[in-house]
Amino acid sequence: MRFKNVWFRDVLKGIDLEGERIFVCGYNGSGKTTLLKIASHLLKPDRGEVEGKATYVPQNVDDYILFNTVKGEILIQAEHSGVDTDRALRIARGLGLEVEKRTDNLSDGEKRLLTIALALIKGDSLALDEPFANLHPSVAKNILKILKRYEFLIAENRLEFCRDFFWLENGKISDPPNFEFEVPKCDLGEVVLRVENLTFGYEKPLFKDLSFEVRRGEIVAIVGMNGCGKTTLLKVVAGFLKPWSGEVTVKGRIGVCLSNPFYHVQEPLSFGQAKVKAIKMALKGDVVLLDEPTAGLDVKRKFEVLKALRRMRKTALMATHDHEILEFCDDVIEI
């Protein structure tokens, strides 16, 4: 894959890149997604040359899942790509997907794995937009090992998974900044969220007899493997789902921001811009439930979210795979 003096409107300005496996990082709005779309020939540069063509894997995965089961998605892609069905299913299982599972029961991380599987079935050169967002670190490391068998251009904000990356800023390749962030602590108040003996699942329980408390001004992270029930727990606490047993007590208004910000924002914004706006909307609540709040956000903006929670003395319960932010939380619950 090669970019030679690539320009696109006022977004990309003379990009020169070459390699079989390229990581590109940068602030939200720096042009990473535009670069991926040019690599996939979805956009044509105003000037410059692009050698090679990649299969684009989008950041917003919901718009690209059409069928009721994982197996259905895999088999249709295999048929369209002229790939043996057994090989296609092996690719999916190699990524850790349960092929008999219904797509409407997939977690956001599992949906992301599915879109990666579909791209691997389709071609050997990939343009992946935030492939490690919504993935548990151990899952992300496994996916990275698999991806290293292929050519790729990866745009990613989780810098811990990117080696020898190029930093894109103001449309140009430049030196990365030095990142040093501090998130202040605050005094905690009364208990404003209490979960007692909570049990819920779908075909089988995701969590059983779960109990915890969150105090006013406290930031609590929920962690666990993809598909373990983190998002479901937030939906039960929010009242979107009725628990099988147990009780949830909340003092004050609840604000919610789901992992996909376009559930909350219907505007032609980038994923990162929509995420920031959706979080700001959720911050109107007293108790804020955030699903993967840092997914899709650059390293600077994700710490701005944590600082805003502290500054506004919000009570936050957030499901996350971003283990870099755990040291700035008051408590961590693993399910």
FITORFI-860768 format. One record per atom (N, C-alpha, C): residue in one letter; x, y, z. Coordinates in steps of 0.2 Angstrom, whole numbers, plus 5000, padded with zeros to 4 digits. Layout:
N
aXYZ...
This chain:
335
m500449945000m500050005000m500450065000r500350114996r500750174995r500350234994f500550284997f500250354996f500750404994k500650434989k501250484986k500950544985n501150594990n500850664989n500150674988v499750634993v499050634993v498750694996w498250724992w497950784995w497150774994f496750794999f496050794999f495750845002r495450894998r495150955001r495650985006d495351005012d495751035017d495950985022v495850925021v495850875026v496550835026l496750815020l497450785019l497850835015k498550845017k498950885014k499650855012g499650825006g500350795004g500550735008i500150685009i500250625013i500750585009d501250565012d501750515009d501750455014l501550395012l501550335017l501750275012e502050225015e502150165011e502350105016g502050055015g502149995019g501649945018e501749885021e501249825021e500849835027r501049855032r500649865038r500849935042i500349975041i500350045043i499850065049f500150085054f499650115059f499650195059v499150225059v499050295059v498650315065c498950365069c498550385075c498550465074g498050495078g498050565078g497350585082y497350655083y496750675086y496150665082n495550665085n494850665081n494850725076g494650705070g494650755065g495250765061s495750725063s496450735059s496450715052g495950675050g495950645043g496050575043k496050535048k496250465048k495750425044t495050435045t494550405042t494550415034t494650485033t494750505026t495250465022l495850455026l496450415023l496250345021l495850315026l495650245025l495150245019k494750285018k494250285013k494550295006i495150335006i495550345000i495850274998a496150245004a496450185003a496050125000s495350135002s494850085000s494550104993h494750164990h494450194984h493750214985l493550224991l492850254992l492850324991l493450354992l493550424990l494150434985k494150484981k494650494976k495050554978p495750554979p496050614981p496050664976d496150724978d496150784973d496750784969r497250764972r497950754968r498350704972g498850674969g499250624972g499050554969e499450504971e499450434969e499350394975v498850344973v498750284978v498850224975e499350184977e499450114975e499150064979g498750014977g498449964981g497749984982k497349934984k496649944986k496449894992a496149924997a496049895003a495249885004t495049835008t494349825010t494249875017y493749915016y493649965022y493249925027v493449935033v493049915039v492949975043p492249995044p492050055047p492050055054q492050115057q492050125064q491350105067n490850135064n490150115066n489950055063v489949995067v489849935064v489149915063d488649945066d487949935066d487649935059d487849985055d487649995048d487849945044y488249895045y488549845041y488349775043i487949765047i487649695049i486949695047l486749645043l486149645040l485749585041f486049525043f485649465044f485549445051n485149395053n484949385059n485449345063t485949305060t486449265063t487149285061v487649265065v488349275063v488449225057k488249165057k488349125052k488049145045g487449175045g487149205039g487549255036e487849305040e488249355038e488949325035i489149275038i489849245035i489649205029l489149165028l489049135022l488849175016i488449225017i488349275012i488949305009q489449325014q490049355012q490449305008a490449245011a490849195007a490649185000e489949184999e489649174993e489849234988h489849294990h489949354986h490649354985s491149324989s491849334988s492149274985g491749224983g491949164980g492449124985v492349124991v492749094996v492449034999d492748975000d492548915002d492148925009t491548905010t491248915016t491548895023d491848835022d492248805028d492848855030r493148875025r493748925026r493448985030a492849015027a492549075030a492349065037l492049005039l491848995045l492448985050r493048955047r493648955051r493949025053i493849065048i494049135050i493649165055a493049155055a492549185060a492749155067r492749095067r492949055074r493649075076g494049085072g494749105074g494749175077l494249215076l494249275079l493849275086g493649215087g493249205094g492449215093l492249215087l491549225086l491149155087e490549155090e490049105090e489649105084v489749065079v489349075073v488649065073e488449025078e487649015078e487349065082k487649115085k487349165089k486949215084r486449245087r486049295084r486449365084t486349395078t486749465078t486449515083d485849505084d485549555089d485649545096n486049485097n486249475104n487049485105l487349515100l488049525100l488249585104s488749585108s488949645111s489349685105d489449755107d489749795102d490449765100g490849745105g491449715103g491349655099e490849615100e490749555095e490549575088k490149635088k489949655081k490649685078r491049715081r491749735078r492049675076l492149615079l492449555077l492149535071l491449535070l491149515065l491349555058t491349615059t491549655053t492249645051i492649635056i493349615054i493349545050a492949495053a492949435049a492649435042l492149475041l491949485034l492449515030a492849565032a493349595028a493849545027l494049505031l494649455030l494349405025i493749385025i493449345020i493549375013k493349435013k493349475006k494049485003g494549505007g495149515004g495749515009d496349525006d496949515010d497249585012s496949635010s497249705012s496649745015l496749765021l496249795025l496349865027a495849905027a495849975030a495349975036l495649975042l495249965048l495250025052d494550055053d494450115057d494350095064e494750105069e494750095076e494550015077p494949965074p494749895075p494749875082f495149905087f495249885094f494749915099a494349965096a493849995100a493349945102n493149945109n492649895111n492849825112l493549815112l493849755113l494249745119h494149695123h494549685129h495249675127p495749705131p496449705129p496749635126s496549585130s496749515128s496449495121v495849515120v495549505113v495849545108a496049605109a496349655104a497049625103k497449595108k498049575106k498049515102n497549465103n497449415098n497249435091i496849485091i496649505084i497249535080l497649575084l498249605081l498749545078k498749495082k499249435079k498949405073i498249405072i497949375066i498049425061l497949495062l497949545057l498649545054k499149525058k499849535055k500049485050r499549445048r499649395042r499449425036y499149485037y498849525031y499149595030e499049625024e499249695024e498649735027f498849795030f498349835033f498549905033l498049945034l498150015036l497650025042i497850035048i497450045054i497450115056a496850145057a496850205061a496550185068e496950205073e496750185080e496950235085n496550245090n496650285096n496950255102r496950185102r497250155108r497950135106l498350185108l499050185106l499450125108e499250095114e499550035116e499649975112f499149975107f499149925102f499549945095c499750005095c500050025089c500850035090r501250005085r501950005086r502150045079d502650085080d502950125075d502450165071f501950195074f501450225071f501650295068f501250315063f501250385060f500750425064w500950485065w500550535069w500250585064l499550585063l499250635058l498950685062e499150745060e498850805063e498850865058n498250895058n498150955053n498250935046g498050865045g498150845038g498850825036k499350825040k500050805039k500350755043i500850725041i501150675046i501650715050s501650715056s502050755060s502350715066d502750745071d502950705077d502350705082p502250645085p501750645090p501950685096p501350715100p501450755106p501650715112n501850745117n502050705123n501350715127f501150655129f500450645133f500650645140e500350685144e500450685152e499750715154f499350665158f498750695160f498650675167e498250715171e498050705178e497350715178v497050675182v496250675184v496250685191p495950735194p495950745201p495450705204k495550695210k495050655215k494550705218c494050675220c493550725224c493250685230d493050725234d492650695240d492050655238l491950595241l491350565239l490750575244g490150575241g489550585246g489150525247e488550535248e488050475250e488050435244v487750375246v487650325241v487050345236v487150345230v486550365225v486350315220l486750255220l486550205216l486750135220r486250095221r486250035224r486049975220v486449925219v486249865215v486249805220e485649775221e485649725226e485449655222n485849605223n485649535221n485349535214l485749565209l485449575202l485649515198t485149485195t485149435190t484849445183f485149435178f484849455171f485249415166g484949395161g485249365155g484749365149y484949325144y484449315138y484349235138e484649195135e484549125135e484749095141k485249125144k485549105150k485849165154p485949165161p486149225165p486749245162l486849315162l487449345161l487849365167f487449385172f487649395179f487149375184k487449355190k486949325195k487149355202d486549375205d486649395212d487249455213l487249505208l487749555208l487449615212s487949635217s487749685221s488349735222f488249795222f488749855223f488349915224e488749965227e488550035228e489050085225v488750145223v489150195220v488950255223r489450295226r489250355230r489250425225r488950475228r488950535224r489650555222g489850575216g490450595214g490950545212e490750475213e491150425212e491150405204i491750385202i491850355195i491950285196v491550235193v491650165194v491650135187a492150095186a492250065179a491949985180i491649965175i491449895174i491849865169v492249815170v492649775165v492449705165g492749675160g492549605158g492649585151m492649525149m492749505142m492149525138n492349525132n491749545127n491149495128g490549525128g489949475129g489849455136c490149485141c490049455148c489449495151g489149545148g488549575150g488649645153k489249685151k489349755154k488749805151t488649795145t488149845142t487449825144t487349765145t486749735148t486649765155l487149765159l487049785166l486849865166l487149905161l487049975161l486249985159k486049935154k485349945152k484849925157v485049875162v484649855167v484649915172v485149945174v485249995179v484850055176a484850075169a484450125166a483750115166g483550055167g482850035167g482550015160f483050005155f482849985148f482649915148l482949875153l482849805153l482649785161k482149745161k481849725168k482249665170p482549665176p482949615179p482549545180w482849495180w482549425182w482449435189s482849455193s482849465200s483249515203g483149535209g483549595212g483249655211e483649705213e483349775214e483949825212v483749885209v484149935207v483850005210t484150035214t483950105217t484350155215v484050215212v484450265210v484150335213k484550375216k484350445218k484550495213g484050525210g484250575205g484050555198r484250595193r484050585186r484650545183i484450495178i484950455175i485050485168g485750495166g485950505160g486250445157v486150435150v486450375147v486750395141c487350365139c487650365133c487850295131l487550265126l487750205124l488350205119s488650145118s489250145114s489250175107n488650165104n488550195097n488250265098p488650315097p488350385099p487750405094f487650365089f487150385084f486450365086y486450325092y485850315095y485550375098h485950425100h485750485103h485850545099v486250545094v486350605089v486250585082q485750625079q485550615072q485750675068e486450675068e486750735064e487350705060p487450735054p488050715050p488750725053l488850695059l489550715062l489950645061s490650655063s491050605063s490850565069f491150505070f490950455076f491250495082g491850515082g492150555088g491750615090q491550655085q491150715086q490450695089a490150645087a489450615089a489550595096k490150555098k490250535104k490250585109v490650635108v490750695112v490050725114k489650735109k489050765109k488550725113a488550655112a488150615116a488350615123i488950615125i489150615132i488950675135k489050735132k488750795135k488050795136m487650765132m486950755133m486850715139a487250655140a487150615146a487350655152l487750705152l488050735158l487450785161k486950785158k486350825161k486050785167g486150715167g485950675172g486350685178d486050665184d486450665190d486950595191v486650545189v486950475189v487050465181v487650455179v487850455172v488050385170l487750345165l487950285163l488250285156l488850265156l489250275150l489550205147d489350195141d489550125138d490150145133e490750125135e491350135131e491450205130p491450245135p491450325133p492050345130t492650305130t493250325127t493350295120a492950245118a493050215111a492850265106g493350275101g493250325096g493550395098l493750405104l494050465106l494750465106d495150515104d495850515104d496050525112v496650515113v496950515120v496850575124k496850635120k496750695124k495950705126r495550685121r494850695123r494550645128k494850585128k494550535133k494750565140f495350595141f495450625148f495050685149e494850715144e494450775145e493750755148v493550695145v492850665148v492950655155l493450625157l493550605164l493650665169k493950715166k494050785170k493350815170a492950815165a492250845165a491850805171l491950745171l491550705177l491750735183r492450745184r492650765191r492450835192r492550875187r492350955188r491650965189m491150925186m490450925187m490250885193r490750855196r490550805202r489950755200k490050725194k489550685192k489650615195t489150575196t489250505198t489250465192a489750425190a489750385184a489850315185l489450275181l489550205180l489750185173m490350165171m490450155164m490750095163a490550065157a490749995155a491350015150t491949985151t492550005147t492949945146h493349945140h493849895139h494549935139d494450005140d495050045140d495450045147h495849995148h496149985154h496650045156e496850085151e497250145153e496950195158i496250195158i495950245162i495750215169l495850155170l495650125176l495950155182e496550175182e496950205187e496650275189f496250305185f495950365187f495250355189c494950295190c494350285193c494350265200d493850275204d493850265211d493750185212d493450155208d493250085209d493250045203v493349985203v493249935197v492849875198i492349865195i491949805196i492049755190e492249695191e492349645185e491749595185i491449585179i490949535179i491149485173
